[in-house]
């Protein structure tokens, strides 16, 4: 049985697959003035669609829905099959609390009770 598809049908199927991947993904890359869906994400980089995102460079933020995951310094690495891949030069995880400058023992008090 032949599985030949015309060029237009093939391109339509590929576009539908890219759109479905972008809708499924909650991950977003945010620049200073725009936000774009992330198609794929791995330990040292991510990929976005070529059609929806311009060439990015510099500092960007990665979000999972409303949660800020990381702040990254990126560089474009490759473009293939309708996606543009970026590598992290630096990726700093975001924390909602200030870092401690010293080691805190497990038995340290959480708060102090003052005089009444």
N, C-alpha and C positions, 0 to 999 in steps of 0.2 A: 504494500500500500504506500502510495506517495504522500509525503508530508510537505509538499512544496506550498509555500505561501508567497503571495505577491509582496513586493517591497512596501507598498502602502499598508497592507494588513500587518506585516511584521513591525513596521514603525509605530502603528497604532497600538499594537499589543505591548511593545516596549514602553511607550508613553504611559499606558494604563498601569503597567507594573511599577514604574517610577512614581506615579501619583499615589498608588496604593501604599508603597513603602514610606513615602513622605507623610501620609495621613496616619499611618500606624505609629510612627515614631513620635514620642513626646519630646525628644531632645531638640533643642534649638540652639543656634549660635547667634549671639547678639553683638553687633558692633555699636558704635556710638549713636548711629542714626537708623539702623534697620535690624531686622531679625529674619533668619532663614532656617528652614527645617534641616536637620541632620539626617542623612540617609543611613550612614553607617558610622559606628564609633568603636575605636579600639584603644588599647593602652597608650599608644604614642601618636594618635591622630584621629581624624574624622573625615567624612566625605559629604559633600553637598551636591545638589543638581547644578549642572552647568547653566541651564536655562533660567533658573530662578535666582541664583546668587552671582553677584559680580566677583571679580578677583578680590580676595580678601588678603590682608596682611596686617601685621602688627598685633596689638592686643585685642582679644575678643573674650566674651564670657559664654560659657556653656551652661544651659539651663535644662532641667528635666521638669517640664511643666512650670510651676512657679518656683521650684527649688533651685537656687543658684549652686551649681556643682563646683565649677572651677574657673579660674581666670588664666588665660593662656596667651603666650606669644607664639604666633604661628608663621609658617612659611608654606607656600604652595609647592607641592611635590610632583603631582602627576595629574593628568587628565585622560580618562578612558571610559568608554561606554556610557557617555552622558553624565558622568560624575567627576567632580574635581576633588582631589584628595589633598589634605593639608597635614603636615607634620608639626608636632609641638616642639618648639625650641625650649620652652619652659611651660610647665603646667603647675599652678599653685592651687591646691584644694581650698575651698572657701569654708570658713568656720564661723559659727554664730557667736562665738565667745572669744575673748582676748587670750592669746597664748600665755602660759605661765613662764616666768623667767627662772623658776627654780622647781625642784622636784617636791611634790606635795605628798607627805606620807599618808597611807590609807587610814591611819588612826587620828589624823588631824581634825580639829573641830570645824564644823561647817559655819557656825556663827558664834558670836560671843554675846552673853547676856550682860547688859550694863546695869548700873545701880538704879534703883527705882525711886 
